[in-house]
């Protein structure tokens, strides 16, 4: 099946009156992160240097990620004609570097790397689904739906290769769960905080804690229980556990509580 193109997005349906300023800030940041997919492909190709089949997959995945960034950037430009994506992307890539000069995964194994990739795709598919369902602007809804579907497909793709590598490396459920939880905690690392800064506050000095909180306060508010519950199921599956087993409900309830508490605290601090 051919992948969608930017020409298939109904750009002419854009409604400026339905644009939320906070959403624009998030979309600008997301555009930078997605457009940087080429560096992640380089990293993955170095980790899987002797796996031609996976390298082909990684390159195709990166092209789709870059297209996501281009689509989000185009929408951001409609919402804010003064947004200079090229300048913002230059700031972002100069200030945030992905460690691409490697020959092994930072997760300790290729299986571990693929678990981490599944967790990233879990987060992005949930995020874009939440954004699509929460925003009022129809073009952004269309863009986010397509991206969310892509990210879910990417999860399945990485999960398929994970199964292949588990036959060789035998990474157990506990090790997979440890990596999954570790990657989740990295969701508030410098990448998103710096992308938010580079896209929206370039004239100010970078303060990691401030911009991480500013990003999270806005992004987390879009999540609804269904998004979190689906995300927990995907995390459990990547960890080798039953996605609808006895852990699903308590972990989902905890994640919902934690997200609401985090949003409340960040909103109070932001106010």
VEXDREN-459513 format. One line per 10 residues: number of its first residue (from 1); for each residue x, y, z of N, C-alpha, C. Coordinates in pm, 1 decimal. Example, Ala and Ser with C-alpha at 12.3 -4.5 7.8 and 13.67 -1.06 7.14 Angstrom:
2
1	1319.0,-569.0,780.0,1230.0,-450.0,780.0,1320.0,-330.0,780.0 | 1285.0,-225.0,708.0,1367.0,-106.0,714.0,1290.0,3.0,787.0
//
This chain:
271
1	83.6,-119.7,0.0,0.0,0.0,0.0,87.4,125.1,0.0 | 57.9,219.1,-89.0,135.4,342.8,-96.3,109.7,428.2,26.5 | 214.5,493.8,72.7,200.5,581.9,188.0,135.2,712.0,144.8 | 67.2,777.3,237.8,0.6,902.8,206.5,102.1,1013.2,177.0 | 58.8,1117.2,110.2,144.4,1230.0,75.3,85.1,1358.4,131.7 | 164.8,1462.2,132.1,116.2,1591.8,180.8,1.5,1644.8,95.0 | -0.2,1607.0,-31.5,-106.5,1653.8,-120.4,-242.4,1595.1,-83.6 | -244.2,1488.6,-5.4,-370.3,1426.8,34.2,-431.4,1491.1,159.1 | -360.4,1584.2,219.0,-413.0,1656.5,334.6,-502.4,1769.7,284.2 | -622.9,1787.5,339.2,-714.5,1893.3,293.1,-675.7,2031.1,347.1
11	-563.7,2083.0,301.9,-512.3,2209.8,353.6,-612.0,2324.4,336.4 | -693.9,2318.0,231.2,-789.3,2425.5,203.1,-901.5,2432.5,307.2 | -912.5,2328.3,392.3,-1016.2,2328.4,495.9,-970.4,2394.5,625.5 | -850.5,2451.4,624.2,-795.0,2512.1,746.3,-887.6,2622.3,799.4 | -913.2,2618.4,931.2,-999.7,2717.3,996.6,-921.6,2786.3,1107.8 | -875.4,2906.3,1078.9,-792.3,2980.2,1174.1,-865.1,3006.5,1305.3 | -995.0,3024.0,1300.1,-1071.1,3055.2,1420.8,-1072.8,2939.7,1520.3 | -1040.8,2819.6,1473.9,-1042.5,2702.2,1561.1,-903.0,2661.8,1609.0 | -806.8,2748.0,1588.1,-669.2,2719.1,1629.8,-649.1,2760.3,1774.7 | -593.6,2669.0,1852.5,-560.0,2698.0,1991.9,-411.8,2732.2,2001.4
21	-375.5,2846.5,2059.3,-233.3,2888.4,2065.0,-142.4,2786.9,2132.9 | -189.7,2722.9,2237.5,-106.3,2623.2,2305.0,-80.5,2502.9,2215.2 | -180.8,2465.2,2137.2,-163.2,2354.3,2044.6,-59.4,2387.4,1938.5 | -60.1,2511.7,1893.1,38.7,2554.5,1792.5,179.4,2535.3,1846.6 | 200.9,2569.8,1972.2,334.0,2554.9,2032.6,376.5,2407.4,2034.2 | 283.1,2319.5,2067.4,314.5,2176.5,2070.7,343.7,2122.2,1931.3 | 265.4,2165.6,1833.5,284.7,2117.1,1697.1,418.7,2163.4,1642.6 | 458.6,2285.0,1671.2,589.4,2333.6,1626.8,700.8,2245.7,1683.0 | 691.5,2214.0,1812.5,793.9,2129.4,1875.3,793.3,1989.8,1814.6 | 674.6,1933.7,1794.3,664.6,1799.8,1736.9,721.6,1795.3,1595.7
31	701.3,1902.6,1520.4,753.6,1907.1,1383.0,905.4,1893.1,1382.1 | 972.1,1956.2,1478.2,1118.8,1949.2,1484.4,1165.5,1807.8,1515.8 | 1101.7,1745.1,1613.4,1142.2,1610.7,1654.8,1119.8,1510.4,1542.1 | 1002.2,1517.3,1479.7,970.1,1423.0,1372.6,1062.6,1442.4,1252.0 | 1090.9,1566.8,1218.6,1171.6,1595.5,1100.1,1315.7,1549.0,1117.2 | 1354.8,1522.5,1240.8,1490.7,1477.5,1269.8,1504.6,1326.2,1258.5 | 1409.1,1261.1,1193.4,1410.7,1115.3,1183.0,1534.0,1059.2,1115.3 | 1597.6,1136.2,1028.9,1716.3,1086.9,958.7,1828.2,1049.0,1052.4 | 1847.9,1127.2,1158.6,1954.1,1094.8,1254.4,1923.8,965.1,1328.9 | 1797.0,942.9,1358.5,1760.4,818.1,1425.7,1782.9,698.3,1334.1
41	1756.8,716.6,1205.1,1783.3,608.1,1110.5,1931.8,576.5,1105.6 | 2016.0,680.4,1109.2,2160.2,658.9,1110.8,2201.5,579.2,1233.8 | 2145.7,617.6,1348.6,2174.8,545.3,1473.0,2133.0,398.7,1461.3 | 2011.5,375.0,1413.6,1962.2,237.8,1402.4,2042.2,156.9,1301.5 | 2079.9,219.3,1191.7,2160.9,147.5,1092.9,2298.1,111.7,1148.0 | 2351.5,193.5,1235.6,2479.0,160.0,1299.8,2462.4,44.0,1398.6 | 2352.0,45.5,1473.3,2326.3,-61.5,1569.9,2302.3,-194.0,1497.8 | 2227.2,-188.1,1387.2,2195.4,-308.8,1309.6,2280.2,-311.5,1181.6 | 2409.6,-292.5,1198.1,2499.2,-271.0,1085.1,2510.6,-390.5,991.6 | 2479.9,-510.7,1041.6,2492.5,-629.9,958.0,2357.0,-691.6,922.9
51	2250.3,-613.5,940.8,2114.4,-661.1,913.4,2055.1,-575.2,802.0 | 2081.1,-615.7,678.0,2036.4,-536.3,563.7,1885.2,-520.3,559.6 | 1812.9,-624.2,598.1,1667.7,-617.5,596.7,1614.8,-513.1,692.1 | 1669.5,-510.5,814.1,1622.9,-410.8,910.6,1668.3,-271.2,870.8 | 1785.9,-258.6,814.4,1832.3,-126.9,770.7,1736.3,-67.4,668.4 | 1686.9,-148.7,578.1,1590.0,-101.5,478.6,1463.5,-52.8,547.8 | 1419.0,-128.0,646.0,1300.8,-89.4,723.8,1324.1,43.0,795.5 | 1441.7,58.3,856.8,1473.2,180.5,931.3,1475.9,302.4,840.4 | 1529.2,285.1,721.0,1533.4,398.7,627.2,1392.6,438.6,582.6 | 1308.3,339.9,555.1,1170.3,369.9,515.1,1094.5,435.4,630.0
61	1116.3,385.9,751.6,1054.0,444.5,870.8,1094.7,591.0,885.0 | 1223.2,618.4,866.9,1272.7,755.5,883.1,1209.8,850.1,781.0 | 1191.8,804.4,659.7,1128.7,888.9,557.9,987.2,927.1,599.0 | 916.9,834.1,659.1,782.0,864.5,705.4,784.8,961.4,823.1 | 882.8,944.4,911.9,895.3,1037.3,1024.2,923.6,1179.3,974.6 | 1011.9,1191.0,877.4,1044.2,1322.5,821.2,919.1,1383.2,757.5 | 839.7,1300.0,690.3,716.3,1352.0,631.2,620.2,1400.5,739.0 | 615.1,1331.1,851.4,533.1,1378.0,962.9,575.4,1518.8,1002.9 | 706.8,1538.0,1014.5,756.9,1670.0,1051.0,719.1,1775.7,949.5 | 727.9,1740.3,821.1,693.2,1835.6,715.8,545.2,1872.2,721.1
71	459.4,1773.9,746.1,315.5,1800.1,754.4,282.9,1888.7,874.1 | 342.1,1858.1,988.4,318.2,1939.2,1107.9,371.2,2080.8,1090.0 | 487.4,2092.4,1025.6,544.7,2225.0,1001.5,455.8,2307.8,908.9 | 400.6,2243.5,808.3,312.5,2315.3,714.8,187.7,2365.1,786.2 | 132.1,2280.7,873.6,15.3,2326.0,950.3,53.2,2440.9,1044.0 | 166.7,2428.8,1110.4,211.1,2534.3,1201.5,227.9,2666.9,1128.2 | 273.8,2659.9,1003.5,291.3,2780.8,923.3,155.8,2843.1,889.4 | 54.6,2759.9,868.1,-79.8,2812.0,845.4,-131.4,2881.6,971.4 | -105.6,2818.6,1085.4,-154.6,2872.8,1211.5,-77.0,2996.3,1255.2 | 52.2,2999.8,1220.7,139.1,3112.0,1256.6,230.6,3142.7,1138.4
81	186.6,3232.4,1047.6,265.0,3261.8,927.4,406.3,3311.7,954.8 | 434.4,3356.4,1078.2,568.0,3405.9,1111.1,662.5,3293.7,1154.6 | 611.2,3173.2,1166.4,695.0,3061.4,1210.7,797.9,3028.0,1103.7 | 923.9,3032.9,1142.4,1034.7,3000.2,1051.8,1084.2,2860.4,1087.4 | 1029.9,2761.4,1019.8,1062.9,2623.1,1053.4,1210.6,2593.6,1031.6 | 1266.1,2639.5,921.3,1406.7,2610.0,891.1,1499.1,2662.6,1000.2 | 1473.3,2784.9,1044.9,1556.2,2843.7,1150.7,1538.5,2766.7,1281.6 | 1414.1,2728.5,1311.6,1387.2,2654.8,1435.4,1452.6,2517.3,1431.3 | 1446.8,2451.4,1316.6,1508.0,2319.0,1305.6,1659.3,2328.0,1318.8 | 1718.0,2432.4,1264.0,1862.2,2452.9,1277.0,1900.2,2471.1,1423.7
91	1821.8,2551.1,1496.8,1848.3,2570.6,1640.0,1837.6,2437.9,1714.4 | 1736.4,2362.1,1680.1,1712.5,2235.6,1749.2,1826.3,2136.8,1727.1 | 1866.0,2118.1,1603.9,1969.6,2018.1,1574.1,2107.9,2063.3,1618.5 | 2128.7,2193.9,1629.8,2256.6,2242.5,1681.8,2264.5,2228.7,1833.6 | 2148.1,2232.9,1899.2,2147.0,2228.5,2045.5,2118.4,2092.7,2104.8 | 2060.8,2003.1,2023.8,2030.7,1869.1,2072.9,2087.3,1766.8,1975.6 | 2180.3,1686.6,2024.0,2248.8,1590.4,1938.4,2213.0,1447.0,1976.6 | 2174.5,1369.3,1877.2,2153.3,1226.5,1896.6,2288.6,1156.3,1882.1 | 2325.0,1068.8,1975.1,2454.4,998.9,1965.0,2451.2,894.0,1853.9 | 2491.9,934.8,1734.2,2481.8,843.3,1619.8,2611.3,767.8,1591.7
101	2722.1,811.4,1650.3,2850.8,746.7,1623.9,2869.3,628.1,1717.9 | 2789.3,524.1,1695.5,2791.4,406.3,1781.7,2790.5,281.0,1693.9 | 2820.1,167.6,1754.6,2806.5,40.5,1682.3,2729.9,-62.5,1765.5 | 2668.4,-15.3,1873.8,2586.0,-102.5,1958.1,2478.5,-17.7,2023.8 | 2370.1,-81.1,2061.5,2257.5,-9.9,2121.0,2289.4,40.2,2261.2 | 2240.3,158.5,2293.4,2255.0,210.8,2428.6,2168.3,131.0,2526.4 | 2082.4,43.9,2473.6,1995.9,-38.1,2558.4,2060.2,-171.2,2595.7 | 2179.9,-197.5,2547.4,2252.9,-317.6,2586.0,2239.3,-435.1,2491.1 | 2138.4,-432.5,2405.5,2119.1,-539.6,2308.3,2027.0,-488.9,2198.4 | 2022.8,-561.4,2088.6,1932.2,-522.3,1981.1,1786.7,-545.5,2021.9
111	1762.2,-650.4,2096.1,1626.8,-671.4,2147.4,1584.7,-554.6,2235.4 | 1675.8,-511.1,2320.9,1646.4,-397.4,2406.6,1618.3,-271.1,2326.5 | 1694.4,-251.7,2219.6,1671.8,-135.6,2133.5,1532.6,-140.7,2072.0 | 1490.6,-258.5,2029.0,1359.8,-271.3,1965.8,1246.6,-255.8,2067.1 | 1268.0,-298.0,2190.1,1170.2,-270.5,2295.6,1155.4,-119.5,2312.7 | 1268.1,-49.9,2318.5,1264.4,94.9,2334.7,1193.3,161.9,2218.3 | 1218.1,113.9,2097.2,1150.0,170.2,1980.0,999.8,146.6,1988.7 | 958.5,30.6,2037.2,815.6,4.4,2055.9,754.1,103.4,2155.0 | 828.4,134.9,2260.5,777.4,228.6,2360.5,763.0,368.1,2301.2 | 859.7,408.7,2220.7,850.5,540.1,2155.4,727.6,545.4,2065.5
121	705.8,440.1,1987.3,590.2,438.2,1897.3,459.5,431.2,1976.1 | 461.2,367.5,2091.4,343.9,368.3,2178.8,310.0,511.3,2219.0 | 412.6,584.7,2261.6,390.9,722.2,2305.0,341.9,812.4,2193.4 | 403.4,800.3,2075.9,364.8,889.7,1967.2,227.1,856.2,1911.3 | 195.7,726.8,1897.1,63.4,692.0,1845.4,-46.0,738.3,1941.8 | -22.0,723.1,2072.2,-119.4,768.5,2171.5,-131.7,920.7,2170.3 | -19.1,988.1,2158.0,-19.0,1134.1,2161.9,-94.0,1194.1,2043.3 | -64.2,1146.1,1923.4,-130.0,1202.5,1806.2,-277.5,1164.3,1801.2 | -312.8,1046.7,1851.7,-454.2,1010.7,1860.8,-525.9,1104.0,1957.5 | -463.0,1132.5,2071.3,-521.9,1222.7,2169.6,-536.0,1363.9,2112.7
131	-434.0,1409.0,2042.3,-437.8,1543.5,1984.3,-546.5,1553.1,1877.4 | -558.0,1449.6,1794.4,-659.3,1449.2,1688.6,-800.1,1456.5,1746.3 | -822.4,1388.3,1858.5,-955.5,1384.4,1918.1,-986.4,1506.9,2002.2 | -883.6,1581.4,2041.3,-904.4,1695.5,2130.1,-908.3,1829.5,2057.8 | -836.0,1840.5,1948.1,-828.0,1970.2,1880.9,-953.6,1994.1,1796.3 | -983.5,2119.7,1770.7,-1102.6,2156.3,1693.9,-1071.8,2186.3,1548.1 | -945.9,2214.4,1516.8,-910.4,2256.2,1381.0,-908.0,2132.5,1288.7 | -988.2,2131.3,1181.8,-1004.6,2009.5,1100.7,-880.4,1961.5,1027.1 | -795.1,2050.4,981.9,-675.3,2006.9,910.1,-577.8,1938.7,1005.9 | -561.5,1995.4,1123.7,-474.0,1931.1,1221.9,-530.2,1795.7,1262.2
141	-661.3,1784.3,1272.9,-722.9,1655.1,1301.0,-682.4,1552.5,1194.8 | -690.9,1592.8,1067.8,-657.4,1501.5,958.1,-511.1,1460.7,962.1 | -422.2,1557.1,986.7,-279.7,1529.2,993.0,-248.9,1432.8,1107.9 | -304.2,1461.3,1224.4,-274.2,1380.1,1342.2,-330.8,1238.2,1330.0 | -445.4,1224.0,1266.6,-499.7,1089.3,1246.5,-407.0,1005.4,1159.4 | -356.0,1065.0,1053.7,-265.4,991.9,964.7,-135.6,957.2,1036.6 | -82.3,1051.1,1113.8,42.0,1024.7,1186.0,19.4,916.6,1292.3 | -91.9,926.0,1365.9,-120.8,825.3,1469.0,-128.7,686.3,1408.7 | -192.0,674.1,1292.2,-201.5,543.7,1225.3,-63.5,494.5,1183.3 | 20.3,584.7,1134.0,157.0,547.1,1097.0,234.3,496.5,1217.9
151	223.1,568.0,1329.7,300.6,531.1,1447.9,255.4,396.3,1503.9 | 126.8,366.9,1494.2,79.4,235.9,1536.5,136.4,127.1,1445.6 | 139.7,154.1,1317.2,198.9,59.3,1222.2,348.3,42.2,1249.9 | 415.8,151.4,1285.2,558.2,143.0,1317.7,580.6,55.6,1441.7 | 491.6,69.9,1539.9,501.6,-16.0,1659.3,497.0,-162.9,1618.2 | 400.8,-197.5,1533.9,386.1,-336.6,1490.4,509.4,-383.4,1413.6 | 567.2,-292.2,1337.2,686.6,-325.1,1259.5,804.8,-355.6,1350.7 | 829.8,-267.7,1446.8,940.1,-290.1,1539.6,913.5,-413.2,1626.8 | 787.2,-435.0,1661.7,754.0,-551.6,1743.4,783.0,-680.9,1666.9 | 755.1,-682.3,1538.4,783.7,-800.1,1455.9,932.7,-831.4,1454.8
161	1015.7,-729.0,1439.9,1160.4,-751.3,1440.8,1209.2,-786.5,1581.7 | 1142.4,-735.1,1684.0,1176.5,-772.7,1820.8,1160.4,-922.7,1839.9 | 1052.6,-978.7,1789.6,1030.3,-1122.8,1802.6,1143.0,-1201.6,1735.3 | 1189.0,-1151.0,1624.4,1298.4,-1217.8,1552.0,1426.8,-1216.5,1634.9 | 1457.2,-1103.2,1695.7,1581.5,-1093.7,1773.3,1572.1,-1165.4,1907.7 | 1453.0,-1176.7,1961.7,1439.1,-1248.3,2088.6,1474.1,-1395.4,2074.6 | 1461.2,-1447.7,1954.4,1498.8,-1587.4,1931.4,1648.7,-1608.6,1948.7 | 1725.3,-1500.7,1931.1,1871.9,-1511.3,1943.9,1920.8,-1464.4,2080.9 | 1863.4,-1357.5,2129.2,1919.9,-1290.2,2246.5,1852.8,-1328.4,2377.9 | 1730.9,-1380.3,2369.1,1663.4,-1432.1,2488.1,1650.9,-1328.0,2599.3
171	1616.4,-1206.9,2565.0,1593.5,-1104.2,2666.8,1461.3,-1134.9,2736.2 | 1466.8,-1157.7,2866.5,1348.8,-1198.4,2941.2,1250.3,-1086.8,2964.6 | 1132.5,-1124.2,3019.1,1025.6,-1026.9,3042.1,1070.3,-917.3,3139.0 | 1144.8,-956.0,3242.9,1189.3,-855.4,3339.3,1284.0,-755.7,3273.5 | 1377.0,-805.1,3192.7,1468.6,-715.0,3123.4,1396.5,-624.5,3026.3 | 1297.6,-679.6,2956.6,1220.0,-598.6,2862.8,1137.9,-493.9,2936.6 | 1079.7,-533.2,3049.5,1000.2,-438.4,3127.1,1087.9,-326.8,3182.6 | 1207.1,-364.2,3227.5,1299.6,-262.9,3280.1,1334.0,-159.8,3173.0 | 1361.4,-206.6,3052.7,1393.9,-115.4,2943.1,1272.9,-29.6,2907.3 | 1154.7,-92.3,2905.8,1032.9,-17.7,2873.5,1009.7,94.9,2973.5
181	1021.7,64.0,3102.2,1000.4,166.4,3205.0,1106.1,274.2,3197.4 | 1230.4,232.9,3168.7,1338.8,330.3,3155.4,1310.8,427.0,3041.7 | 1263.0,374.4,2929.2,1235.3,461.4,2813.9,1117.9,553.5,2841.9 | 1018.4,506.9,2917.2,905.7,592.9,2952.1,952.6,710.9,3035.3 | 1042.4,686.2,3130.1,1090.5,795.3,3214.9,1171.7,897.2,3136.5 | 1220.3,857.0,3019.7,1297.4,949.3,2937.3,1209.1,1042.5,2855.3 | 1076.5,1028.1,2866.8,985.8,1110.3,2786.8,994.5,1258.2,2822.9 | 1050.8,1286.9,2940.2,1068.7,1426.7,2978.9,1216.1,1465.1,2976.2 | 1290.8,1402.3,2886.3,1431.8,1435.5,2874.4,1449.6,1562.0,2791.1 | 1572.9,1591.6,2754.7,1602.1,1717.6,2686.3,1541.5,1729.1,2547.4
191	1514.6,1619.8,2480.0,1471.4,1629.8,2340.9,1343.5,1712.3,2325.7 | 1238.3,1673.7,2396.3,1111.9,1745.4,2383.4,1121.1,1884.5,2444.0 | 1189.4,1895.7,2556.0,1204.2,2026.8,2618.3,1279.4,2123.2,2526.5 | 1387.8,2073.6,2465.8,1466.3,2160.9,2379.3,1392.3,2190.6,2249.5 | 1316.7,2094.6,2198.6,1237.3,2119.6,2078.0,1132.7,2227.6,2105.5 | 1068.3,2219.3,2221.9,969.3,2320.2,2258.8,1034.4,2458.0,2267.6 | 1151.0,2461.2,2327.4,1225.6,2586.6,2338.6,1267.2,2639.1,2200.7 | 1327.1,2554.5,2119.9,1378.1,2597.4,1989.2,1266.5,2646.6,1898.2 | 1147.6,2591.2,1912.6,1035.6,2628.2,1826.5,962.3,2752.5,1873.8 | 969.8,2780.3,2006.2,882.2,2884.3,2061.1,950.3,2994.7,2141.0
201	1073.0,2971.4,2189.4,1133.7,3067.3,2281.6,1281.6,3090.7,2251.7 | 1315.4,3100.4,2125.4,1456.5,3107.8,2087.7,1527.6,3231.5,2141.5 | 1454.1,3338.6,2168.1,1517.0,3462.1,2215.0,1553.6,3456.4,2362.8 | 1511.6,3352.5,2431.5,1536.4,3339.9,2574.8,1642.9,3233.3,2601.4 | 1706.1,3238.2,2716.8,1802.3,3132.1,2750.7,1729.1,3000.8,2777.5 | 1795.2,2889.6,2744.3,1732.8,2758.7,2762.8,1740.0,2716.9,2908.7 | 1624.0,2680.0,2964.3,1615.2,2626.4,3098.9,1538.7,2494.8,3090.0 | 1611.0,2386.1,3104.7,1551.6,2254.3,3081.8,1425.4,2232.5,3163.5 | 1429.7,2258.4,3291.5,1314.5,2231.2,3377.2,1194.4,2315.7,3337.4 | 1219.1,2441.3,3308.5,1110.0,2531.1,3271.5,1040.6,2486.4,3143.6
211	1118.4,2455.5,3041.5,1058.2,2422.8,2912.9,1004.8,2279.9,2908.4 | 1063.8,2191.3,2987.9,1007.6,2057.3,3000.4,868.9,2064.8,3063.5 | 855.7,2145.9,3167.0,726.3,2162.6,3233.7,625.0,2231.0,3142.5 | 671.6,2330.5,3067.6,581.5,2401.8,2977.3,526.8,2308.2,2870.2 | 613.2,2221.7,2817.8,569.3,2124.9,2717.7,472.4,2024.2,2779.2 | 512.1,1963.3,2891.0,432.4,1857.4,2951.6,295.7,1907.9,2996.4 | 291.0,2029.8,3049.6,163.3,2085.3,3097.3,60.8,2091.9,2984.7 | 106.7,2125.3,2866.8,15.8,2136.3,2752.9,-13.3,1999.4,2690.5 | 91.6,1919.5,2672.0,74.9,1791.8,2602.0,-7.6,1692.3,2682.9 | 19.9,1678.5,2811.4,-47.6,1578.8,2892.7,-197.2,1605.8,2906.3
221	-235.2,1731.8,2892.9,-376.5,1767.3,2910.6,-466.3,1706.3,2803.8 | -409.8,1662.5,2692.0,-490.7,1607.2,2583.9,-528.9,1461.1,2605.8 | -456.0,1393.4,2692.5,-479.1,1250.0,2709.0,-609.0,1221.9,2784.4 | -679.7,1120.9,2736.0,-799.9,1072.3,2800.8,-774.2,927.4,2845.1 | -857.1,875.3,2936.7,-831.7,739.4,2986.6,-813.6,634.4,2877.4 | -890.5,642.9,2768.9,-879.7,541.5,2663.0,-741.6,541.8,2599.0 | -681.1,660.5,2582.8,-547.3,668.4,2523.5,-444.7,603.2,2616.0 | -460.4,629.1,2744.1,-365.6,574.8,2842.0,-380.8,423.1,2853.8 | -504.7,377.1,2854.7,-528.7,233.3,2865.8,-471.1,157.9,2745.7 | -489.7,214.0,2628.0,-433.4,149.6,2508.8,-281.3,151.5,2514.3
231	-224.5,263.1,2561.0,-80.1,273.0,2571.8,-22.3,171.0,2667.8 | -88.2,151.4,2781.0,-41.5,52.4,2879.0,-43.9,-87.1,2818.3 | -147.5,-118.7,2741.9,-154.4,-249.7,2677.8,-38.0,-269.1,2580.6 | -2.1,-165.4,2506.7,108.2,-174.2,2411.8,241.7,-189.6,2483.6 | 257.2,-120.9,2597.0,379.5,-133.6,2675.6,393.8,-275.6,2729.4 | 285.3,-329.1,2783.8,289.7,-465.8,2837.6,323.2,-567.0,2728.4 | 266.4,-547.8,2611.0,295.4,-639.5,2501.0,442.8,-633.7,2463.2 | 498.2,-513.0,2453.8,640.3,-498.6,2420.0,729.5,-561.4,2525.8 | 680.9,-562.4,2650.9,758.5,-620.6,2760.4,742.2,-772.0,2769.8 | 659.7,-829.7,2683.8,641.5,-974.1,2685.7,537.0,-1020.6,2783.8
241	449.1,-928.8,2826.4,344.3,-962.4,2922.4,207.9,-955.1,2853.5 | 108.4,-1015.3,2915.7,-26.5,-1016.0,2859.9,-79.7,-872.4,2856.6 | -109.0,-816.9,2737.8,-153.3,-677.3,2730.6,-287.2,-651.0,2798.3 | -367.7,-755.4,2816.1,-495.9,-739.1,2885.0,-502.0,-824.5,3011.7 | -385.5,-860.7,3063.9,-378.9,-944.7,3182.7,-405.2,-868.2,3310.7 | -372.1,-931.5,3423.5,-406.8,-874.5,3553.8,-335.2,-743.0,3582.6 | -223.3,-717.3,3513.9,-150.5,-592.4,3537.0,-212.3,-472.7,3465.4 | -292.5,-498.8,3363.9,-340.7,-388.7,3279.6,-425.4,-288.3,3357.5 | -521.5,-335.6,3431.3,-611.8,-243.5,3501.4,-541.1,-161.1,3608.6 | -464.5,-223.3,3700.4,-398.7,-140.2,3802.5,-296.0,-43.6,3743.3
251	-221.2,-87.0,3641.9,-124.6,3.3,3580.5,-194.2,116.9,3506.6 | -304.3,86.0,3440.8,-380.7,190.3,3371.4,-436.5,290.6,3470.8 | -493.3,241.1,3579.6,-550.2,331.1,3681.1,-442.2,419.9,3741.4 | -326.3,360.2,3767.8,-216.2,439.5,3822.9,-170.7,545.6,3722.2 | -157.5,506.1,3595.3,-112.0,600.3,3493.2,-211.3,714.1,3474.9 | -340.3,683.2,3478.6,-443.4,787.5,3466.9,-435.0,883.7,3584.7 | -421.6,827.9,3704.1,-408.6,912.2,3824.3,-283.5,998.4,3816.4 | -174.2,936.8,3777.6,-47.7,1010.0,3770.6,-55.7,1122.2,3668.1 | -115.6,1095.7,3551.8,-124.5,1196.8,3447.7,-209.3,1314.6,3493.4 | -322.3,1286.1,3556.2,-408.5,1393.4,3604.9,-338.4,1476.0,3712.4
261	-269.3,1407.1,3802.8,-197.2,1476.4,3909.3,-85.5,1563.0,3852.0 | -15.8,1510.0,3751.7,94.0,1583.6,3689.0,42.2,1708.5,3619.3 | -67.8,1694.2,3546.9,-126.2,1809.3,3476.5,-170.3,1916.0,3577.8 | -233.6,1872.2,3685.9,-280.6,1966.9,3787.4,-164.0,2043.3,3849.8 | -57.2,1970.9,3883.7,59.3,2034.5,3945.3,127.6,2130.7,3849.2 | 142.7,2088.0,3724.5,209.1,2173.9,3624.9,123.5,2295.4,3592.2 | -7.7,2276.7,3588.4,-97.1,2389.5,3560.4,-90.8,2490.9,3673.0 | -89.1,2440.4,3797.3,-80.1,2531.5,3912.0,51.5,2607.7,3910.4 | 158.8,2537.6,3879.0,290.3,2602.8,3872.4,294.7,2703.0,3757.3 | 234.6,2666.4,3643.2,233.8,2756.5,3528.4,151.6,2881.1,3553.1
271	39.9,2865.1,3628.2,-44.4,2980.6,3659.4,27.6,3077.4,3750.8
//
